[in-house]
Amino acid sequence: MFVFLSRINKSENPKLSLMLKLLAEIHPTYAPFTTIYNWVSPRTGLQVVLVKRQTPSVEGYFTVATEIADNSGCPHTLEHLVFMGSKAWPYKGLLDVLGAKQMSSTNAWTGQDQTVYTLTTAGWQGFSTLLPIYLDHLLNPTLTDDAFVTEVYHIDGEGQERGVVFSEMQGVENTSFALLGDESQKLLYHPQSGYASNTGGLMASLRTLDNESIKKYHHENYRADNLSVIITGDVEPTELVNIMTEFDHSLPDMKQGIPRPFLDSKIQDGPLTEKKTSTFLFPDKDESSGLVELSWIGPPATDYISNTALYVLGSYFTMTGVGKLQLALLDVADPLATEVTFYTDDYLKAALHFCLTGVPVERLANAGEEVMDVIIKEAANVDMALMKDCIERRRDKFLLNAENDPSTFAYIAIDAFLYGKRDGSTLREWTESTKEFDELAGWSADQWSRFIKAQFITNLSATIIGRPSREKYEKLKADKKQRLEDIRNTKDLKQLGERLEEAKRNNEVPIPDALLETFDAPDVNRVKFIDSKSASTYFAEDTGQKNECVLQYRIDEDASGCKVPLSINFESFESQFVAIKALFSATVVDEDLLPLVQVLLSETFSMPMHLDDGTELTFEQVAKNINRDTVVNKISVNHSIQEMVSIDIRVRAADYKRAIEWVKRAMFNVVWDVERMKIFLQKHLMSLADEKREGSALLTAAIYKDTLTARSLRRQSEGIITEEDIKGVIDMENLQKSMKHLMEQLYQPNNMRILVYGDIEHLEQPVSAWKELYERFGQIPVPYLPVPTSSLFRTELGRDFSKFASLTVCPATESCYMSVITNAPTEYTESDLPVLSLCCDYLQVPEGPLWKEVRGAGLAYGARFYVQIETGQLVCNFYRATDAIKALKVTQELAEGYASKRVPFDDEALERAVFSHVSDTAADRSTYSAAITQKFFDNQLRKRGPDFVEKFLDRIGKVTVDELLFAIQAYIMPLFSASTSAIFAVCHPEEAEGLEKELQKLGYEVKINEAAIDSDMDESDNESGSESGFESDSESD
């Protein structure tokens, strides 16, 4: 359809004389490199927003306002079915197949009031090709019955319930937070309100949903006047307008009088007229802790001042170290909870929530009253000094986000489209300036007091209590078993299986090669990656790539007047902020102290300090001062270089010296107060109950526990692994000494690598400002300690995966999480890495065999291959699997086909894999922070060189079919042999016995992870294995 639009004679079509109307051109005063445009089609009502900004990725957020008053899941099912083809392009997966060729990736999400379809492309060229095709899929999808069968819900020939949407919802429906959200909506809103529904679809509703209902919902909601096309990136406005005008000409005229979702609904929810309290049960064998949420209906979405004030109050009440709820209820000897958060649902009228997690069950009933007592107390006596700090910090956070990531404006544009005026004025008001912060800075204590009372005290609340229940866990287990028996006793499984196979055949109509060949591949060289000006101190480690530039001259000049023999690397770009990242290898820390890094060292800025001049700061003063001085401050285990500790400070450029001072204080001035440490230890242990309810967290912990030794910081940062170690901390005086010793070992000058990035060119003393910190060290030992990787601390299993399986039971999930692991390269410069990386991309290319046979068949919500160089692991991961063993077997068959040469490699799929990798690389480096930190890691720490990205992309573009075959045979196939792999899995107890038997059949020795299971795990019924479907899977093979 759109391929031929350019051939239309515009003089013969009066519609083509109508162009999009520019509603607003906005130049945010705080983001000088960003321009926002808003157009509308007067004829169809289609909205278009462009956030013009130079980034390597162009991103699209195609937003449909979606309202529904039931739990059928129509909005969510449409989110999936749209990708099954359009009437002009009736091929399943065309968007993904063509998208990969155009260096693009697609995704989508369904919220309570919106369905947003995303398109991320390396550069504008591929994006512009896909844009009209993607939009046609939204407005003119095929919505076939066959697509409904595979994507939404079906029963397969073995009696198992499947479907991509069903599988996704099965994994979340009975989790504590999903149930909390459902209960909150029921209390706050009218039963027929669109805000009271579960838009994802409850499993019971998905079982009875039919395709005609979805078609009807699409017809009513997917219209041009209910669609906003929001785009961010380096795009020329005239080119975008031309493409969108041409697309708009294919659309029907807008019908008058159609109500806007939510704004024109018959039911208009207002504040509650009575206080409400409700308790729900969530399934878990651990009944020690639950959660509590207090919720209100707040101000209108268009009241930007009030909504900004609420964000400020969120910091006032919950910010770490200074928040009033934090100090009164959590940072005490007997904490009420492990965490308190404030968030809003930005609806027609904002929903306001304070949420407490990790609340001991004996305190659940009164937790809401304890929160209200603090709020009432604060309303009577507002801490204006803290309030002003919160206002400025919120403003700085917003400015930083706006500068760093253009998606900040995209999310504002989504809300403006949903609830604002459609003439561009709301978007302008919400993005042009930060005057709302100026206004709030002028509020008096009395104004803040009245606002707090109006939103949280006189405005009546709903209190929702989530209580863990072993009984509900048992009931769900019994219900699932009974449902499977009923299906097998009442359904014609043979007929259902045949219908499923028919649907799969009909869905998989091949995309004609001739069609794909009409689209030229974009030019990779036109993708503009973010770059910065680099410089380093004389003492920075020599990579052989030192820059001879003006910036380097300034750094050398400043360094010449002082002796600061520290390794400092600078990356400069135009910014209002400067960031410091100081990295330290944990290999010098005593092994028994490593668990304390994550639990206590990360709380450095919540401890008292004794400054060099003798000043004593309480922990409240420390927290208050650092939050006033900085925009970002944290100490953590680095996610990229996993055996290193990272101090991260970000400030306004004028406060560079303050940032260095806080780094110095973190290293030398902390007072490890006994009472503060007790509080953090207790909160940490209390938080583990929630962590053990997350299947993915349990899987990660199980992998690191068995593949890395206790010498690894990454392993010892997993709270589930080190729980007993932390419980064993009794002697607090000895703990004080241990923390001092840990800091003395860690914070050494030859163990400190520093990255400074931001507006370096305008800093007065980029190097000499570090002199005071350096002088604290005295003599600096040489040489620098090497940069460690986790692969140095592998266990025997981690070095040689063989015949090992770990099975962890998680009552809180109904899905299975599984990772199959074998050995992989451990050097970042390994020559096989480009080939192996591309091989992984080839196997999981969108709409490739793995995609179709695993995700498309409903066996798992996600399946992927990836290389983890840090640990020397090649991983095949199945996420939220409904049948992990079958997914594994299908994946093995696919790999064997390539390895045996029975299935030839496809040149077109190879090309898509290459472009997919380019797209992912651009997306990973689409912000200045991400691009620059990755550049530093690659050049300075991994020794890949400053032009690593360019060289790597060039190499994968030259990978041959023979090299792919080598990677399959040498690396991928060992995953599917018990003698060269290990399997880690987390599943529901009902599935445990069957999964254990299947793993044993495959040749693995299965270890049950006792630490995460209570003593009655073995009470599972003997027949649970066959009922799970694993036995029948084996027989069918």
FENGI-V130535 format. One record per pair of residues at least 6 apart in sequence whose C-alpha atoms are under 7 Angstrom apart, sorted by the first residue. I is the first residue (numbers start at 1). J is the second residue. If there is no record, write none. Layout:
# FENGI-V130535
i = (I	I)
j = (J	J)
This chain:
# FENGI-V130535
i = (1	2	10	15	16	19	20	20	20	20	20	21	21	21	21	22	22	22	23	23	23	23	23	24	24	24	25	25	25	26	26	26	26	26	27	27	27	27	28	28	28	28	28	29	29	30	30	31	31	33	34	34	34	35	35	36	36	36	37	37	37	38	38	38	38	39	39	39	40	40	40	41	43	43	44	44	44	44	44	44	45	45	45	46	46	46	46	47	47	47	48	48	48	49	49	49	50	50	50	51	51	51	51	52	52	52	52	53	53	53	54	54	55	55	55	55	55	56	56	56	56	56	56	56	56	57	57	57	57	57	57	57	57	58	58	58	58	58	58	58	58	58	59	59	59	59	59	59	60	60	60	60	60	60	61	61	61	61	61	61	61	62	62	62	62	62	62	63	63	63	63	63	63	63	63	64	64	64	64	64	64	64	65	65	65	65	65	65	66	66	66	66	66	66	67	67	67	67	68	68	69	69	69	69	70	71	71	71	71	71	71	72	72	72	72	72	73	73	73	73	73	73	74	74	75	75	75	76	76	76	77	77	78	79	79	79	80	81	81	81	82	82	82	83	83	83	83	84	84	84	84	85	85	85	85	85	85	85	86	86	86	86	86	87	87	87	90	91	91	92	92	93	95	96	96	96	96	97	97	99	99	100	100	100	100	101	101	101	101	102	102	102	102	103	103	103	103	103	103	103	104	104	104	104	104	104	105	105	105	106	106	106	107	107	107	108	108	108	109	109	109	110	112	112	121	121	122	122	122	122	123	123	124	125	126	132	139	139	143	145	146	146	146	147	148	149	149	150	150	150	150	150	151	151	151	151	152	152	152	152	153	153	153	153	153	154	154	154	155	155	155	156	156	156	156	156	157	157	157	157	158	159	159	159	159	162	163	163	164	164	164	164	166	166	167	167	167	167	168	169	170	170	170	171	171	171	171	172	173	174	175	175	175	176	180	182	184	185	185	186	187	187	188	188	189	189	189	190	190	193	225	228	230	232	232	262	263	270	271	271	271	272	272	273	274	275	275	275	276	276	276	277	277	277	278	278	278	279	279	279	280	280	280	281	281	281	281	281	282	282	282	282	282	283	283	283	283	283	283	283	284	284	284	284	284	284	285	285	285	286	287	287	287	288	288	289	289	289	289	289	290	290	290	290	290	290	290	290	291	291	291	291	291	291	291	292	292	292	292	292	292	292	293	293	293	293	293	293	293	294	294	294	294	294	294	294	294	295	295	295	295	295	295	295	296	296	296	296	296	296	297	297	297	297	298	298	298	298	298	299	299	299	300	300	300	301	301	301	301	301	301	302	305	309	312	312	312	314	315	315	316	316	316	316	317	317	317	317	318	318	318	318	318	318	320	321	321	321	321	322	322	322	325	329	329	330	330	330	331	332	333	335	336	337	337	337	337	338	338	338	338	338	338	339	339	339	340	340	340	340	341	341	341	342	342	342	343	343	343	344	344	344	344	345	345	348	358	358	358	364	368	379	379	379	380	382	382	384	388	389	391	391	393	393	395	396	397	401	402	404	404	404	405	413	416	416	420	473	477	529	530	530	532	532	532	533	533	533	534	534	534	534	535	535	535	535	535	535	536	536	536	536	537	537	537	537	537	539	539	539	540	540	540	540	541	543	551	555	555	558	558	558	559	559	562	564	564	564	564	566	567	567	568	568	568	569	569	569	570	570	570	571	571	571	572	572	572	572	572	573	573	574	574	575	575	576	576	576	577	577	577	577	577	577	578	578	578	578	578	578	578	578	579	579	579	579	579	579	580	580	580	580	580	580	581	581	581	581	581	581	581	582	582	582	582	582	582	582	583	583	583	583	583	583	583	584	584	584	584	584	584	584	584	585	585	585	585	585	585	586	586	586	586	586	588	588	589	589	589	591	591	593	594	594	595	595	595	598	598	598	599	599	600	602	602	602	604	604	605	605	606	606	606	607	607	607	607	607	608	608	608	608	608	608	609	609	609	609	609	609	610	610	610	610	610	611	629	630	630	630	631	631	632	632	633	633	633	634	634	634	635	635	635	636	636	636	637	637	637	638	638	638	641	642	642	642	643	643	643	643	643	643	649	651	653	657	660	664	667	667	672	674	685	688	688	691	692	693	693	695	695	695	695	696	698	699	699	699	699	701	701	701	703	704	705	705	707	707	707	707	708	708	708	708	708	709	709	709	710	711	712	712	716	749	749	750	750	750	750	750	750	751	751	760	787	789	790	790	791	791	791	791	800	801	801	801	801	801	802	802	802	802	802	803	803	803	803	803	803	803	804	804	804	804	804	805	805	805	805	805	805	805	806	806	806	806	806	806	806	807	807	807	807	807	807	807	808	808	808	808	808	808	809	809	809	809	809	809	810	810	810	810	811	811	813	814	815	815	815	815	815	816	816	816	816	816	816	816	817	817	817	817	817	817	817	818	818	818	818	818	818	818	819	819	819	819	819	819	819	820	820	820	820	820	820	820	820	821	821	821	821	821	821	821	821	822	822	822	822	822	822	822	822	823	823	823	824	824	824	824	825	825	826	826	826	826	827	828	828	829	834	834	834	835	835	835	835	835	836	838	838	838	839	839	840	840	841	841	842	842	842	843	844	844	844	845	850	853	854	854	855	855	859	859	859	859	859	860	860	860	860	860	860	861	861	861	862	862	862	863	863	863	864	864	864	865	865	865	866	866	866	867	867	867	868	878	886	892	895	897	898	899	899	899	905	914	914	918	924	925	935	938	938	938	938	939	939	974	974	975	978	978	978	990	990	991	991	991	993	993	994	994	994	994	994	994	995	996	998	1000	1025	1026)
j = (88	132	16	249	249	245	39	40	41	241	245	39	40	41	42	38	39	40	38	39	40	423	424	37	38	424	36	37	38	35	36	37	428	432	34	35	36	432	34	35	431	432	433	432	433	399	433	402	403	53	51	52	53	51	52	50	51	52	49	50	51	48	49	50	424	47	48	49	46	47	48	47	253	254	224	225	251	252	253	254	224	225	254	224	225	227	228	227	228	229	228	229	230	229	230	231	230	231	232	231	232	233	406	232	233	234	235	232	233	234	233	234	233	234	529	530	926	122	123	527	528	529	530	922	926	120	121	122	123	233	922	923	926	120	121	122	123	124	127	232	233	234	119	120	121	231	232	233	118	119	120	230	231	232	116	117	118	119	229	230	231	116	117	118	228	229	230	114	115	116	117	227	228	229	414	114	115	116	222	226	227	228	113	114	115	226	261	418	75	113	114	115	221	261	113	194	261	262	194	197	192	193	194	197	197	197	198	199	201	202	205	201	202	205	206	209	198	199	200	201	202	206	214	217	110	115	199	110	199	200	152	165	214	108	110	115	151	143	147	151	137	138	141	92	93	95	137	91	92	93	147	91	92	93	94	137	141	142	136	137	140	141	142	140	141	142	142	509	511	507	508	847	134	105	106	846	847	846	847	105	130	912	913	915	916	521	911	912	915	126	521	522	915	121	122	126	915	916	918	919	119	120	121	122	916	919	119	120	121	118	119	120	117	118	119	116	117	118	115	116	117	116	195	199	127	919	527	918	919	922	526	527	235	522	522	247	222	223	215	211	503	506	507	507	211	500	503	163	503	504	856	857	163	164	165	856	163	164	165	166	162	163	166	206	207	161	162	163	161	162	496	162	493	496	497	500	493	494	496	497	493	484	487	488	493	858	857	858	855	856	858	861	203	206	858	860	861	882	861	203	203	814	815	813	814	815	880	178	179	282	282	812	813	282	466	198	464	195	196	196	276	462	272	462	195	196	269	196	269	267	254	417	410	406	407	348	348	297	297	298	459	460	461	460	460	460	461	462	461	462	463	462	463	464	463	464	465	464	465	466	465	466	467	466	467	468	469	472	466	467	468	469	472	468	469	470	472	473	811	812	468	469	470	473	811	812	469	470	811	468	468	469	470	360	361	358	359	360	361	468	357	358	359	360	361	466	467	468	356	357	358	359	465	466	467	355	356	357	364	464	465	466	353	354	355	356	463	464	465	353	354	355	368	461	462	463	464	351	352	353	354	461	462	463	351	352	353	460	461	462	349	350	351	352	349	350	351	352	455	306	349	350	348	349	350	346	347	348	349	350	419	420	436	440	390	391	394	342	323	390	323	324	387	390	323	324	325	326	324	325	326	340	341	342	326	327	606	620	623	620	623	624	374	335	336	336	337	338	679	679	679	683	359	356	357	358	359	357	358	359	683	686	687	356	357	358	354	355	356	357	354	355	356	353	354	355	352	353	354	350	351	352	353	351	352	419	686	687	690	465	463	449	452	453	449	445	449	445	441	628	437	441	628	631	437	631	631	408	408	927	928	929	927	427	426	427	426	811	990	922	928	931	571	572	573	571	572	573	547	570	571	572	547	551	552	569	570	571	552	568	569	570	555	556	567	568	569	565	566	567	566	567	568	569	567	940	761	766	767	765	767	768	767	768	768	768	770	771	774	749	753	754	753	754	755	754	755	756	755	756	757	756	757	758	757	758	759	760	761	758	759	758	759	758	759	652	653	759	650	651	652	653	758	759	650	651	652	653	656	757	758	759	649	650	651	756	757	758	648	649	650	755	756	757	646	647	648	649	754	755	756	646	647	648	752	753	754	755	644	645	646	647	752	753	754	644	645	646	746	747	751	752	753	643	644	645	751	787	788	643	644	645	713	746	745	746	742	745	746	710	711	742	713	716	716	717	722	636	637	717	681	684	680	634	635	636	666	670	622	623	619	622	623	619	670	671	672	673	617	618	619	622	670	671	616	617	618	669	670	671	616	617	669	670	671	669	651	649	650	651	650	651	649	650	648	649	650	647	648	649	646	647	648	645	646	647	644	645	646	644	645	646	789	714	789	790	712	713	714	788	789	790	659	659	759	769	770	773	743	747	736	732	723	719	720	697	698	810	812	810	813	817	986	817	986	817	984	985	986	718	720	721	984	715	715	721	794	795	797	798	715	793	794	795	798	793	794	795	716	793	790	793	722	777	780	780	781	782	783	784	785	784	785	766	941	870	870	871	826	870	871	872	823	822	823	980	981	982	978	979	980	981	982	978	979	981	982	1003	1004	1005	982	983	1004	1005	1006	982	983	984	1004	1005	1006	1007	983	984	985	1006	1007	1008	1009	984	985	986	1006	1007	1008	1009	985	986	987	1008	1009	1012	986	987	988	989	992	1013	986	987	988	989	988	989	988	988	880	881	882	987	988	880	881	882	884	985	986	987	878	879	880	881	985	986	987	877	878	879	884	984	985	986	875	876	877	878	983	984	985	875	876	877	975	981	982	983	984	873	874	875	876	975	981	982	983	873	874	875	974	975	980	981	982	872	873	874	867	872	873	874	869	872	869	870	871	872	869	869	942	944	952	955	956	956	959	963	964	967	967	913	914	956	964	967	865	866	913	917	909	910	913	850	850	851	864	913	891	890	860	887	861	862	881	882	883	884	887	878	879	880	881	882	883	879	880	881	878	879	880	877	878	879	876	877	878	875	876	877	874	875	876	873	874	875	874	884	1033	976	973	903	904	965	968	969	961	956	957	953	930	931	946	944	945	946	948	945	946	980	981	981	1002	1003	1004	1020	1024	1024	1025	1028	1024	1025	1024	1025	1026	1028	1030	1031	1030	1006	1030	1006	1031	1032)
